[in-house]
Amino acid sequence: MPAEPLNFLEEKMKEFDSALHEVQNQEAQGSTPPQTTKPLIQRVSPLLLDKMADFQKCFEPRLVAFGPLHHGNPKFQRAEQYKIKFAARFVHVSGTKHDDLFNKVKAQIDDLRKCYTPEDVEAYDNDKLAWMLFVDGCAVLCVVHCVMEGKFDELNTKAYLLVFAQLDLFLLENQLPYKLLKILIGSAKDPEIWEKSITDFVAENLMTNIEQKSKHVADNKDYAHLLERLRDKLLTGKEMKTENTKIGGILLSCGGSRKHRKTFRSIKELKESGIHVKPSTTNNLKDISFYCNFMGKLTMPRLLADDSTASKFLNLVALEMCQDFKNDSEVTSYLCFMDALIDSADDVKELRDTGMLHNYLGKNEEVAELFKKMSRGLVPDQARYEMVINDIHKYCNNPWRGVATKANKAGRWIGKFAICISRSIFHM
């Protein structure tokens, strides 16, 4: 006889016992076990979508759908024909055979299926899913390579369409398993060419884009997808190490305690307090520091603001909010920190004047409004910039700060006066 169904209370008690057993196992291990798997390719959190009502389009493909989450949408039907052509070009240029490539993807389809949430791939059998990933993966590699080589004519499409396609490659819901790209790249006759194209493409799309000539080194990290690789690139690299001078250390030690600190929220207010912003020489979002010689210096990586800025930042935030992705919310914290510094168009102007911000978006007011909206409702890691913020407060609450500020202004005035005198002498 079939077992009788559990009543409501029995079902809930069983569910609770399961949760309690999991907690007890974690405690027995001493701490939460480290993440051993990559985050799944999944949909943007409804909580984030609700907070970012003004940015709904930043999470949706504009031109082309990659992977199963938006596959079959009539909006992207035209792009499907282009993907077939691009995939065929990759097969031709890479010196491979399409049936061999497909079979390699099909052989790994069980593992590739596990890169997505089960409900997003349940409608596709192994053949359909393997074919979709095969075409999409080959198309992505072809487009990235041609874009980085400047071979737009080979794709026989308009340049502006490729710009939209590039944005679609960094959407959380539009990601392809990085393992898929590695399978395809590893099958090419010259895999280093395609790997270099991916590396250069990610570097080209950094929001802290600083051209740095460096020899290409193979990246063997186990990424989940291109969006995670973009995030990794934004958070790694050498950080500037600048120590306080002896005088600077003494000035900071004289600063007031946190309990009685005065809050300076914007770049303009910091400047009025004698603190100047200086761009760092790295692309690392974590490379933010404060030091004091006689005046205060806040160093941060340069930032590029254009039409792609919101889409990339918010999809990185969406990635950090994924429940299965253990991280320290570095990008989220950076956005909140920038929002505290950019309060108005005047702050944007100050950042542009220092060379820290390159504005290709429009008016300064638009940039200020953008950071205000992007950070709305986000929860940063409070400890991320604690040391920087504490030192800024110490400097601003220093009883000798006024003297330092006046001395700095006097020094600048004397310097300008000396330049004017020298020009007058040489033109006599």
C-alpha positions as CSV (number, residue, x, y, z in Angstrom):
1,M,0.0,0.0,0.0
2,P,1.3,3.5,-0.8
3,A,2.5,5.5,2.1
4,E,0.2,8.1,3.5
5,P,1.1,11.7,2.7
6,L,2.6,13.7,5.5
7,N,0.3,16.1,7.2
8,F,1.3,19.8,7.3
9,L,3.1,19.8,10.7
10,E,5.0,16.6,9.9
11,E,6.2,18.1,6.6
12,K,7.3,21.3,8.2
13,M,9.1,19.6,11.0
14,K,11.0,17.4,8.5
15,E,12.0,20.5,6.6
16,F,13.2,22.2,9.8
17,D,15.2,19.1,10.8
18,S,17.0,19.1,7.5
19,A,18.0,22.8,8.0
20,L,19.1,22.1,11.5
21,H,21.2,19.1,10.4
22,E,22.9,21.4,7.8
23,V,23.7,24.0,10.5
24,Q,25.1,21.4,12.8
25,N,27.4,20.0,10.1
26,Q,28.8,23.5,9.4
27,E,29.5,24.1,13.0
28,A,31.2,20.7,13.3
29,Q,33.5,21.8,10.5
30,G,34.5,24.9,12.5
31,S,33.3,27.4,9.8
32,T,31.4,27.7,6.6
33,P,33.1,25.5,4.0
34,P,34.9,27.3,1.2
35,Q,33.3,27.6,-2.2
36,T,34.4,24.7,-4.3
37,T,32.1,25.3,-7.3
38,K,31.6,28.3,-9.6
39,P,28.4,30.4,-9.3
40,L,25.7,29.2,-11.7
41,I,24.6,31.3,-14.7
42,Q,21.3,32.6,-13.4
43,R,18.7,35.3,-13.5
44,V,19.2,38.7,-11.9
45,S,17.8,38.8,-8.3
46,P,14.2,40.2,-8.2
47,L,15.3,42.2,-5.2
48,L,17.9,44.0,-7.4
49,L,15.5,44.5,-10.2
50,D,13.1,46.1,-7.9
51,K,15.7,48.5,-6.6
52,M,17.0,49.3,-10.0
53,A,13.7,50.2,-11.7
54,D,15.4,52.9,-13.8
55,F,17.9,50.4,-15.1
56,Q,15.8,47.4,-16.3
57,K,17.3,47.6,-19.8
58,C,20.8,47.2,-18.4
59,F,20.0,43.5,-17.5
60,E,18.4,42.6,-20.8
61,P,20.1,41.7,-24.1
62,R,19.8,44.5,-26.7
63,L,20.8,42.7,-29.8
64,V,21.6,39.0,-29.3
65,A,20.8,36.3,-26.8
66,F,23.5,33.8,-25.7
67,G,22.6,30.7,-23.8
68,P,19.2,29.4,-22.8
69,L,17.8,32.2,-20.6
70,H,16.7,34.4,-23.5
71,H,16.8,31.8,-26.3
72,G,13.8,31.7,-28.5
73,N,12.7,35.3,-27.9
74,P,11.4,36.7,-31.2
75,K,13.2,39.9,-30.5
76,F,16.5,38.2,-31.2
77,Q,15.4,36.1,-34.2
78,R,17.4,38.1,-36.7
79,A,20.5,37.8,-34.7
80,E,20.2,34.0,-34.8
81,Q,21.1,34.0,-38.5
82,Y,24.2,36.2,-37.8
83,K,25.3,33.8,-35.1
84,I,25.3,30.9,-37.5
85,K,27.5,32.8,-40.0
86,F,29.9,34.0,-37.2
87,A,30.1,30.4,-35.9
88,A,30.9,29.1,-39.3
89,R,33.7,31.7,-39.7
90,F,35.2,30.6,-36.4
91,V,35.2,27.0,-37.6
92,H,36.8,28.0,-40.9
93,V,39.5,30.4,-39.4
94,S,40.4,28.1,-36.5
95,G,41.1,25.2,-38.8
96,T,38.6,22.9,-37.1
97,K,35.7,20.8,-38.3
98,H,32.2,21.6,-37.1
99,D,31.1,18.0,-36.5
100,D,34.3,17.4,-34.4
101,L,33.7,20.6,-32.4
102,F,30.0,19.8,-31.8
103,N,30.9,16.3,-30.6
104,K,33.4,17.7,-28.1
105,V,30.7,20.0,-26.8
106,K,28.1,17.2,-26.7
107,A,30.6,15.0,-24.8
108,Q,30.7,17.6,-22.0
109,I,27.0,18.5,-22.1
110,D,26.3,17.0,-18.7
111,D,28.9,19.3,-17.0
112,L,27.8,22.3,-19.1
113,R,24.2,21.8,-18.2
114,K,25.2,22.0,-14.5
115,C,26.5,25.6,-15.2
116,Y,22.8,26.8,-15.2
117,T,20.0,26.5,-12.8
118,P,18.0,23.3,-13.6
119,E,14.7,25.2,-14.4
120,D,16.5,27.3,-17.1
121,V,17.7,24.3,-19.1
122,E,15.0,21.7,-18.4
123,A,13.2,22.5,-21.6
124,Y,16.2,21.4,-23.7
125,D,17.4,17.9,-24.3
126,N,21.1,17.2,-24.6
127,D,21.1,17.6,-28.4
128,K,19.3,21.0,-28.4
129,L,21.4,22.4,-25.6
130,A,24.7,21.2,-27.1
131,W,23.8,22.7,-30.5
132,M,22.8,26.0,-28.9
133,L,26.0,26.2,-26.9
134,F,28.2,25.1,-29.8
135,V,26.8,27.9,-32.1
136,D,26.8,30.6,-29.4
137,G,30.3,29.8,-28.2
138,C,31.8,29.8,-31.7
139,A,30.0,33.0,-32.6
140,V,31.3,34.7,-29.4
141,L,34.9,33.7,-30.2
142,C,34.6,34.9,-33.8
143,V,33.1,38.3,-32.8
144,V,35.6,38.9,-30.1
145,H,38.6,38.1,-32.3
146,C,37.4,40.2,-35.2
147,V,36.6,43.2,-33.0
148,M,40.0,43.1,-31.3
149,E,41.7,42.7,-34.7
150,G,39.6,45.4,-36.3
151,K,38.4,43.1,-39.0
152,F,34.8,44.4,-39.1
153,D,34.5,43.8,-42.8
154,E,34.9,40.1,-42.4
155,L,31.8,40.0,-40.3
156,N,29.8,41.9,-42.9
157,T,27.8,43.8,-40.4
158,K,27.6,47.4,-39.1
159,A,30.0,48.6,-36.5
160,Y,27.3,50.0,-34.2
161,L,25.7,46.5,-34.1
162,L,28.9,45.1,-32.8
163,V,29.0,47.7,-30.0
164,F,25.6,46.5,-28.8
165,A,26.8,42.9,-29.1
166,Q,29.8,43.7,-26.9
167,L,27.4,45.0,-24.2
168,D,25.3,41.8,-24.4
169,L,28.4,39.7,-23.7
170,F,28.7,41.2,-20.1
171,L,25.1,40.6,-19.0
172,L,24.6,38.1,-16.1
173,E,21.6,36.4,-17.8
174,N,23.5,36.2,-21.2
175,Q,26.6,34.4,-20.1
176,L,28.1,31.2,-21.6
177,P,30.1,28.8,-19.5
178,Y,33.7,29.7,-19.6
179,K,34.4,26.0,-19.8
180,L,32.6,26.0,-23.2
181,L,34.9,28.7,-24.6
182,K,37.9,26.7,-23.3
183,I,36.7,23.6,-25.1
184,L,36.4,25.5,-28.4
185,I,39.7,27.4,-28.0
186,G,41.5,24.2,-27.1
187,S,40.3,22.6,-30.3
188,A,41.7,25.4,-32.6
189,K,45.0,25.0,-34.4
190,D,46.4,28.1,-32.8
191,P,44.6,28.3,-29.4
192,E,46.8,31.1,-28.1
193,I,45.4,33.5,-30.8
194,W,41.8,33.1,-29.5
195,E,42.9,33.2,-25.8
196,K,44.7,36.4,-26.5
197,S,41.6,37.9,-28.1
198,I,39.6,37.1,-25.0
199,T,42.2,38.6,-22.7
200,D,42.5,41.8,-24.7
201,F,38.7,42.0,-25.0
202,V,38.2,41.9,-21.3
203,A,41.0,44.5,-20.8
204,E,39.4,46.7,-23.4
205,N,36.1,46.7,-21.5
206,L,37.5,47.7,-18.1
207,M,35.7,50.7,-16.6
208,T,39.1,51.7,-15.2
209,N,40.6,51.4,-18.6
210,I,44.2,52.5,-18.6
211,E,46.3,51.4,-21.5
212,Q,49.2,49.3,-20.2
213,K,51.5,47.5,-22.5
214,S,52.3,44.1,-21.2
215,K,53.2,40.8,-22.6
216,H,50.3,38.4,-23.0
217,V,50.3,35.7,-20.4
218,A,48.0,32.7,-20.6
219,D,45.2,32.9,-17.9
220,N,44.4,29.4,-16.6
221,K,42.0,30.5,-13.9
222,D,38.7,28.6,-13.6
223,Y,36.2,31.3,-14.3
224,A,32.5,30.7,-14.5
225,H,32.0,33.1,-17.5
226,L,33.2,36.3,-19.1
227,L,31.5,38.5,-16.6
228,E,33.3,36.9,-13.7
229,R,36.6,37.3,-15.6
230,L,35.8,41.0,-16.1
231,R,35.2,41.3,-12.3
232,D,38.5,39.4,-11.5
233,K,40.4,41.7,-13.8
234,L,38.9,44.8,-12.1
235,L,39.9,43.5,-8.6
236,T,43.4,42.2,-9.2
237,G,46.7,43.7,-10.1
238,K,49.4,45.6,-8.2
239,E,48.2,48.2,-5.7
240,M,50.0,51.4,-5.0
241,K,51.7,51.5,-1.6
242,T,52.2,55.1,-0.4
243,E,53.2,55.7,3.2
244,N,52.6,58.8,5.3
245,T,55.6,61.0,5.8
246,K,56.8,61.6,9.4
247,I,55.0,65.0,9.5
248,G,51.9,63.4,7.9
249,G,51.9,60.6,10.5
250,I,52.1,63.2,13.3
251,L,49.3,65.2,11.8
252,L,47.0,62.2,11.6
253,S,47.8,61.2,15.1
254,C,46.5,64.5,16.3
255,G,43.2,63.9,14.6
256,G,40.0,63.7,16.6
257,S,38.3,60.5,17.6
258,R,35.6,58.9,15.5
259,K,33.0,59.8,18.1
260,H,33.4,63.5,17.4
261,R,34.3,63.4,13.8
262,K,33.0,65.8,11.1
263,T,31.7,64.0,8.0
264,F,32.9,65.2,4.6
265,R,30.8,63.5,1.9
266,S,31.9,64.9,-1.4
267,I,35.0,65.6,-3.4
268,K,34.4,69.3,-3.3
269,E,34.2,69.3,0.5
270,L,37.3,67.2,0.8
271,K,39.2,69.7,-1.4
272,E,38.0,72.5,0.8
273,S,39.4,70.5,3.8
274,G,42.8,70.3,2.1
275,I,42.5,66.8,0.6
276,H,43.3,66.3,-3.1
277,V,42.3,63.4,-5.3
278,K,45.1,61.8,-7.3
279,P,44.6,59.0,-9.9
280,S,46.5,55.8,-9.2
281,T,48.4,53.9,-11.9
282,T,46.4,50.7,-11.8
283,N,43.0,49.3,-13.0
284,N,42.3,47.8,-9.6
285,L,39.0,49.0,-8.0
286,K,40.4,48.1,-4.6
287,D,43.4,50.4,-5.1
288,I,42.0,53.2,-3.0
289,S,44.1,54.7,-0.3
290,F,44.7,57.9,1.7
291,Y,48.1,59.2,2.8
292,C,49.4,62.4,4.3
293,N,52.7,64.2,3.7
294,F,51.7,67.7,4.7
295,M,48.4,67.8,2.7
296,G,46.0,64.9,2.4
297,K,46.0,62.7,-0.8
298,L,43.2,60.4,-1.8
299,T,44.3,58.0,-4.6
300,M,41.8,56.0,-6.7
301,P,41.9,54.3,-10.1
302,R,40.9,56.3,-13.1
303,L,37.3,55.8,-14.2
304,L,35.7,55.8,-17.6
305,A,32.0,56.9,-17.8
306,D,30.2,56.1,-21.0
307,D,27.0,54.4,-22.2
308,S,28.3,51.0,-21.1
309,T,29.2,52.0,-17.5
310,A,25.8,51.4,-15.9
311,S,25.3,48.0,-17.7
312,K,28.7,46.6,-16.7
313,F,28.6,47.8,-13.1
314,L,25.1,46.7,-12.4
315,N,25.6,43.3,-13.9
316,L,28.7,42.9,-11.7
317,V,26.5,43.9,-8.7
318,A,24.0,41.3,-9.8
319,L,26.7,38.7,-9.9
320,E,27.9,39.6,-6.4
321,M,24.3,39.2,-5.2
322,C,24.0,35.6,-6.4
323,Q,23.4,33.4,-3.4
324,D,25.9,30.7,-4.6
325,F,28.7,33.2,-5.2
326,K,30.8,33.8,-2.1
327,N,32.5,37.2,-2.4
328,D,33.2,40.4,-0.4
329,S,30.9,42.7,-2.5
330,E,34.0,44.7,-3.8
331,V,32.2,46.2,-6.8
332,T,29.1,47.0,-4.8
333,S,31.2,48.7,-2.1
334,Y,33.1,50.7,-4.7
335,L,29.9,52.1,-6.2
336,C,28.7,53.1,-2.7
337,F,32.0,54.8,-2.0
338,M,31.9,56.7,-5.2
339,D,28.3,57.8,-4.5
340,A,29.5,59.3,-1.2
341,L,32.2,61.2,-3.1
342,I,30.1,62.4,-6.0
343,D,27.2,64.5,-4.7
344,S,26.9,67.1,-7.5
345,A,28.2,68.2,-10.9
346,D,30.9,70.2,-9.1
347,D,32.3,66.9,-7.7
348,V,32.4,65.4,-11.2
349,K,34.2,68.5,-12.5
350,E,36.8,68.2,-9.8
351,L,37.4,64.5,-10.7
352,R,37.7,65.4,-14.4
353,D,40.2,68.2,-13.6
354,T,42.4,65.8,-11.7
355,G,42.3,63.3,-14.7
356,M,40.7,60.7,-12.5
357,L,37.4,60.7,-14.4
358,H,37.0,60.6,-18.2
359,N,33.4,61.6,-19.0
360,Y,32.1,60.3,-22.4
361,L,28.5,60.1,-21.0
362,G,27.4,63.7,-21.3
363,K,27.0,66.6,-18.9
364,N,28.6,66.4,-15.4
365,E,25.1,66.4,-13.9
366,E,24.4,63.1,-15.8
367,V,27.4,61.4,-14.2
368,A,26.5,62.6,-10.7
369,E,22.9,61.3,-11.2
370,L,24.1,58.0,-12.6
371,F,26.2,57.1,-9.5
372,K,23.5,58.3,-7.2
373,K,21.0,55.9,-8.9
374,M,23.3,53.0,-9.3
375,S,24.1,52.8,-5.6
376,R,20.6,53.4,-4.4
377,G,19.6,50.6,-2.0
378,L,22.9,48.7,-2.3
379,V,24.5,47.3,0.9
380,P,28.4,47.7,0.9
381,D,31.0,45.9,2.9
382,Q,31.4,48.4,5.8
383,A,35.0,47.3,6.5
384,R,36.1,47.7,2.8
385,Y,37.3,51.4,3.1
386,E,37.3,51.7,6.9
387,M,40.9,52.6,7.2
388,V,40.7,55.1,4.4
389,I,37.6,56.8,5.9
390,N,39.2,56.8,9.4
391,D,42.3,58.5,8.1
392,I,40.3,61.1,6.2
393,H,38.3,61.9,9.4
394,K,41.5,62.1,11.4
395,Y,42.9,64.6,8.9
396,C,39.8,66.7,8.8
397,N,39.5,66.8,12.5
398,N,43.2,67.8,13.0
399,P,43.6,71.2,14.7
400,W,46.6,71.9,12.4
401,R,44.7,71.2,9.3
402,G,43.8,74.8,8.7
403,V,47.4,75.8,8.9
404,A,48.4,73.1,6.4
405,T,45.6,74.2,4.0
406,K,46.6,77.9,4.2
407,A,50.2,77.0,3.7
408,N,49.3,74.9,0.6
409,K,47.3,77.8,-0.9
410,A,50.1,80.2,-0.1
411,G,52.6,77.9,-1.8
412,R,50.4,77.7,-4.9
413,W,50.0,81.5,-5.0
414,I,53.7,82.0,-4.6
415,G,54.3,79.5,-7.4
416,K,51.9,81.2,-9.8
417,F,53.5,84.6,-8.9
418,A,57.0,83.3,-9.6
419,I,55.8,82.0,-13.0
420,C,54.4,85.4,-13.9
421,I,57.6,87.2,-12.8
422,S,59.8,84.8,-14.8
423,R,57.6,85.2,-17.9
424,S,57.9,89.0,-17.6
425,I,61.7,88.9,-17.3
426,F,62.1,86.6,-20.3
427,H,59.8,88.9,-22.4
428,M,61.6,92.1,-21.6
